[in-house]
Amino acid sequence: MWWSSPAAGDWVRTTRTEATSLTDVLQGDGLPAGTRGVVVRRDGRWARVRAEDTLGTVEVTVPAHHLRVTARGRGEDAFVRSAGLRSAVRVGAFLALAAPVLWFVVQYVWTTRGTDGLLEALALAAVDSVVLSFVDLVNDPVRALLVTGVLALTARVAFGRRKEKR
């Protein structure tokens, strides 16, 4: 069962980078290997797959032998709901990481009544934040490591795992 080729409604993962446009073909880019998807239609050795993209889904036609079945017959509707939930979580994690920077910019513009010197202030605030992180690491190492772990996990959810080009 698991070794046969994928059928419509099967959840799959790509085994190779799959180009989604002519630009991807020219640059050797596209959906990375391991991208989740659902088979929408099979035409001979080709499969039309709705795959997860950064903030939604994209349909791409790929050779069926470039797909690995992860779940049989779960269906397209369930996949779209699942992909939508994962996209919402990514957006929320990104906003959680961006909120302190946005709040700093709002406070800076409100206080100085303009944006003159904003980049310098952001750079100084970043350096100050790193220094304070080291101070926290010395004063309360458990709390500092927990905060660092939560930030790393949030960044991983928001931005995903970086794929190395070969």
C-alpha positions in Angstrom: 0.0 0.0 0.0 2.6 2.6 1.0 5.0 1.8 -1.8 2.5 2.3 -4.6 2.2 5.6 -6.5 0.0 8.4 -5.0 -3.7 8.8 -6.0 -6.0 11.7 -5.8 -6.6 12.7 -2.2 -3.4 11.3 -0.8 -1.2 13.6 1.3 2.4 13.6 0.0 5.8 15.2 0.5 8.1 16.2 -2.4 11.4 14.4 -2.6 13.1 17.0 -4.8 12.9 20.8 -5.3 10.0 21.4 -7.6 9.9 24.5 -9.8 6.6 26.4 -9.7 7.3 29.0 -12.4 9.8 29.7 -15.3 11.8 31.9 -12.9 12.2 28.9 -10.6 13.4 26.8 -13.5 16.0 29.3 -14.5 17.2 29.9 -11.0 17.0 26.3 -9.9 14.6 27.3 -7.1 11.1 26.4 -6.1 9.3 24.3 -3.5 12.0 22.7 -1.4 12.2 18.9 -0.9 9.9 17.8 1.9 7.1 20.3 1.1 3.7 19.0 2.2 1.0 18.6 -0.4 -2.1 16.8 -1.5 -2.6 15.1 -4.8 -5.5 16.8 -6.6 -5.4 14.8 -9.9 -3.3 12.1 -11.6 -2.6 12.1 -15.3 -0.4 9.1 -16.2 3.0 9.6 -14.6 2.2 13.2 -13.6 0.4 14.4 -10.5 -1.2 17.8 -9.9 -0.4 18.7 -6.3 -1.7 21.4 -4.1 1.4 22.2 -2.0 2.0 24.4 1.0 3.7 27.7 0.2 4.8 30.4 2.6 1.4 31.8 3.3 -1.0 29.5 1.5 -1.0 26.9 -1.1 0.1 26.6 -4.7 -0.7 24.1 -7.4 2.1 22.5 -9.3 2.4 19.5 -11.7 5.2 17.1 -10.8 6.3 13.6 -11.8 4.6 11.2 -9.4 7.9 9.5 -8.6 9.0 12.8 -7.0 6.4 12.3 -4.3 6.3 10.3 -1.1 2.9 9.3 0.3 2.5 10.3 4.0 -1.3 9.6 4.4 -3.7 7.8 2.1 -7.1 9.3 1.2 -7.2 12.2 3.7 -8.5 14.5 1.1 -8.0 18.0 -0.3 -10.4 19.8 2.1 -8.7 18.5 5.2 -5.3 19.5 3.7 -6.5 23.0 2.9 -7.7 23.4 6.5 -4.5 22.1 7.9 -2.4 24.3 5.6 -4.5 27.4 6.6 -4.0 26.7 10.3 -0.2 26.3 9.8 -0.1 29.6 7.8 -2.0 31.4 10.6 0.5 30.1 13.2 3.4 31.3 11.0 1.8 34.8 10.7 1.2 34.9 14.5 4.8 33.8 15.3 6.1 36.5 12.9 4.0 39.2 14.5 5.2 38.1 17.9 8.8 38.5 16.8 8.1 41.8 15.0 5.9 43.4 17.7 8.8 44.7 19.9 10.5 46.3 16.9 7.3 47.9 15.7 6.5 49.1 19.2 10.0 50.7 19.4 9.4 52.5 16.1 6.1 53.8 17.2 7.5 55.1 20.5 10.5 56.6 18.7 8.3 58.4 16.1 5.9 59.6 18.9 8.7 60.9 21.1 10.9 62.6 18.5 8.0 63.6 16.2 9.8 62.2 13.2 12.0 59.5 11.8 15.4 61.3 11.8 17.9 59.1 13.5 15.6 56.0 13.6 18.2 53.6 12.1 20.9 54.7 14.5 18.5 54.3 17.4 17.5 50.8 16.2 21.1 49.8 16.0 21.9 51.1 19.5 18.8 49.4 20.9 19.9 46.1 19.3 23.3 46.3 20.8 21.8 47.3 24.2 19.5 44.3 24.0 22.4 41.9 23.3 24.3 43.3 26.3 21.2 43.0 28.5 20.8 39.4 27.4 24.3 38.6 28.6 23.6 40.3 31.9 20.4 38.3 32.2 22.4 35.1 31.4 24.7 35.8 34.3 22.1 36.9 36.8 19.4 34.3 36.0 20.7 31.7 33.6 17.6 29.4 33.7 15.2 32.2 32.8 17.6 33.5 30.1 17.9 30.1 28.5 14.1 29.5 28.6 13.6 32.9 26.9 16.2 32.1 24.3 14.6 28.7 23.7 11.1 30.2 23.3 12.5 32.8 20.9 14.3 30.2 18.8 11.2 28.0 18.6 9.1 31.0 17.6 11.6 32.0 14.9 11.6 28.4 13.7 7.8 28.3 13.4 7.7 31.8 11.8 10.5 31.3 9.3 10.8 27.6 8.9 14.0 25.6 8.5 16.5 27.0 6.2 17.3 24.7 3.3 20.8 24.6 1.9 21.3 24.7 -1.8 23.4 22.0 -3.3 
